[in-house]
Amino acid sequence: MPAGLSFLLSNTEFNARGSGVRASFGTVDQARDALASGAVDFVGGALGFDTDGLASLIAPEHVDFTAALRPAPTVDPMVADMLVTPDAVHRERVVAAIAAIDAGEVEKVVIARSLDARLSAPATPEELLARFAATAGGATIFGADLSAAPGHAGAWLIGASPELLLRKRGATVQCIPYAGSAPKFDAAGRPVAGAAESLRRSEKDLREHAYVVDYLRELLAPLCDEIVVPDRPQTIATSHVWHLATPITGTLTDPSVTSLDLAARLSPTPAVCGTPTAAAARIIGEIEGTRDFYAGTAGWCDASGDGEWVVSIRCLELDASRTRVRAWAGGGIVAGSDPDAEVAETTAKFQTVLSALGG
Ligand SMILES: C=C(O[C@@H]1C=C(C(=O)O)C=C[C@H]1O)C(=O)O
C-alpha cells in the first residue's frame, strides 16, 4: 500500500508531493541538523506564527516533483455550521490596535479574526487540497502534516497562499511581500470600480506596505552582496483581493545559508505581524489569543539549502477528527486605518477558504 501524503507544495513553477514519514522534527534546529548531517535530503512542513518555535517539519519517505496537483472536479458545500468572529468584535479589535498605535506602542500591527467550521462529513487533506486547487488558481497550494508539533497529532495546515515568503535557488534569494489590500468585490458581489488604481495611490496602503519592504531589506542586506528593491510596489490580484506587492531579489554572500534558516529568520514579517515585531506580536496575543500555525510559513528545504516558503495565510487547520477546521483572516493596521474598511478586507480574505469549502 502506498504511504499517505505527508507534505504538498504546488504552484506554476514547482510541485513537491511528499508521501510517508521517514523522520519528523518538532523544531527547526532538529530539521537543520538532520539536513546538515545528510540523514535526510528534504524536509517540508510549517513553522508557527509565534517566535516560540512551534514547528512541524517532515522528511517524507518519497518526494515526487513531477505530479501536478489535480483540481477537484466539483466543489460542493461541505460546511454543517460555522462561527466567525463577529464584524463588531473585529471592528473593536481594530479600534484597540489603532489606540495602541496612537499610544506609540507599535507602528503597525496585523489584526486577524477566526472562522470555526464543522464539516458535514470527514474530509481528507487530499480532498481539501484539491478543492483549493480548483478554487484558488494562481496561488501556491500547500499542505503540511502538523503531527510533529506538540498537541497537533493528526492535524493538517492546508491552504492557497498568494504570498511568497522566500524562494532560494543557489545564491539567489527572492521575496515577494504583500501588504496593502483592497477587496475586488463590494458587499453585493459587484466588482469595485477602480479598486486597483486607488490602492496604488493610497498613501495609507503604501505606508503599510513600506514596513514590510524595509524589514526584509534590513534583514537580508547583511546576508547579501547585492539586493534589488524596486522603488514602488505593483498591484497583484488574487481571486477576491487586490494587493500591493514588491519583488525583492538578493545575492547571498554565503550561498550555504539554507532556505529553512532564512524562513525561520524572516517569519513572521510585518505583512502578518507588525513593526516592531516583538511589540506587535505581544499586542496580537493580547487582542486575539493564539494564532497557532496561521501567519507562520510553510515550505520545503532540500539538502543543498534550496527551497520555497509561502506565508501561511488563506489557509485552515484541519483537526485530527477531520471534521473541524479553523481559519483566520487579518489585515495590517497603521495610523489612519479605517475600522469598517478593515472588517470588509478580512471578509474578502475569508473568501479563499470559504470558496474551497463550497461557499
Ligand atoms: C494577514 C493576511 O494577509 C496579509 C495582510 C495583508 C494586508 O494587510 O494588506 C496583505 C497580504 C498578506 O500579507 C491574511 O490574509 O490573513
PDBQT file of the ligand as one rigid body, heavy atoms in Angstrom, charges set to zero:
ROOT
HETATM    1  C1  LIG A 401      -2.910  38.686   7.144  1.00  0.00    +0.000 C 
HETATM    2  C2  LIG A 401      -3.354  38.357   5.927  1.00  0.00    +0.000 C 
HETATM    3  O1  LIG A 401      -2.844  38.871   4.770  1.00  0.00    +0.000 OA
HETATM    4  C3  LIG A 401      -1.676  39.692   4.803  1.00  0.00    +0.000 C 
HETATM    5  C4  LIG A 401      -2.012  41.099   5.060  1.00  0.00    +0.000 C 
HETATM    6  C5  LIG A 401      -2.187  41.988   4.024  1.00  0.00    +0.000 C 
HETATM    7  C6  LIG A 401      -2.653  43.408   4.317  1.00  0.00    +0.000 C 
HETATM    8  O2  LIG A 401      -2.773  43.781   5.478  1.00  0.00    +0.000 OA
HETATM    9  O3  LIG A 401      -2.916  44.164   3.372  1.00  0.00    +0.000 OA
HETATM   10  C7  LIG A 401      -1.953  41.587   2.694  1.00  0.00    +0.000 C 
HETATM   11  C8  LIG A 401      -1.482  40.355   2.423  1.00  0.00    +0.000 C 
HETATM   12  C9  LIG A 401      -0.981  39.485   3.493  1.00  0.00    +0.000 C 
HETATM   13  O4  LIG A 401       0.373  39.741   3.699  1.00  0.00    +0.000 OA
HETATM   14  C10 LIG A 401      -4.432  37.350   5.733  1.00  0.00    +0.000 C 
HETATM   15  O5  LIG A 401      -4.771  37.053   4.581  1.00  0.00    +0.000 OA
HETATM   16  O6  LIG A 401      -4.946  36.813   6.728  1.00  0.00    +0.000 OA
ENDROOT
TORSDOF 0
